[in-house]
Amino acid sequence: MDILTLGFALSSFNLSSVKAQDHSKKVIVSGHTPGYNLLETVGDVLDPISFNSAEEAIIDPMHYLREFNYGRVSTLSDGVVLREFTLIASDNKVKEISPGIFYNVWTFNGTIPGPTLRATEGDLIKINFINNGSKFHTIHTHGIHKAEMDGVFEGIAPGGKFTYEFIAQPFGVFPYHCHIQPLEEHISHGLYGVYIVDPKQPRPPADEMVMVMNGYDTDFDTENNFYTVNGIPYYYMEHPIQIEQDRLVRVYLVNMLEFDPINNFHLHANLYQLYRTGTNLVPDEYTDMVTMSQGERGILEFKYKFPGQYMFHAHKTEFAEKGWMGLFLVKETISSSGAAQVYNSTVTTSNTSATDYTPGQLLTQKRGGDI
């Protein structure tokens, strides 16, 4: 590591919190899985529950998990549904990606991953793109569209704007990301998100959630130091995702990991129906393990028969031990009245109107709202 890189890495720690440590107190620190050592420390614990503040964190993974943005919706004279979205790129923010670790993040609308865009097959999509960064950026959306809407050759200069317009097709789950060279720089710093196109005949009701697998190279040696699902290492180990016993769960899974050729998702004590790319209503495989290269994605559907705590993680030991693991907490659904209870950890009950966006603002997408 050269001197400049070392200096940047050291400056990433929250020195004020280090100075404020109470050395008279010892904290017992355990590993995240059986077999890890128990340690005593008087120092700061680099753990998802010890973030300096929500404002400094790159994202709230629990809010992101179940939040979908349906855009500003209107109906044209020919009956076509129009959905308008606004995505704002920035590349000059420093955010906390793990407790005490700050990183120069490049974001769409202030978070990594960017907002989850959602539409129905056949809708007209308009993405109003604003480049508030210091570099050229674009939005490349996977799917079917005209060449001039592909976001590859027409870079948008700093301060520039462009509207991407296309029909949502086919149904499935897709990534969107910046496509400016060097591409690995733009993706590894965080310029990506998920775009879901629902079939015209909706899928069966389910507890739906989005999971984006990614990583961070914080010392710039093209090897990742942290691995995550939804932006923050180990987050769902400390904040298990609550789901209901015997209720269908649907995970929209996307791999945007840079530098490593593969990533994967393993589910404990269960199997899931896997719909690769989500472009078919018939599952491709019944498994507990899927491996993906960058840009690959799929839909996972499963139910848990028994209550309890179940792990999910990358079945690549290095990735899991550097942050890519989490827990589902399966809750019984019986209440005193005999009615089913909902245990979702985030609940959204109403639509929101258009949101005024301030560059650098940490946004949370609301179901049925628009950005």
Secondary structure, DSSP 8 states (H G I E B T S, - for coil): --HHHHHHHHHTS-HHHHHT--TT--EEE--SSTT---EEESS---SGGG-S-TTTBS--HHHHHT--B--EEEE-TTS-EEEEEEEEEEEEEEEEEETTEEEEEEEETTBSS---EEEETT-EEEEEEEE-SSS-B--EE-SS--GGGSSSSS-B-TT-EEEEEEE--SSEEEEEE---SSHHHHHHTT-EEEEEEE-SS-----EEEEEEEEEE-TTSSSS-SEEEESSSTTHHHHS-EEEETT--EEEEEEE---SSS-EEEEETT--EEEEETT--SS-SEEESEEEE-TT-EEEEEE--SS-EEEEEE-SSHHHHHTT-EEEEEEE--B-TTS-B----S----S---B----TT------TT-B-
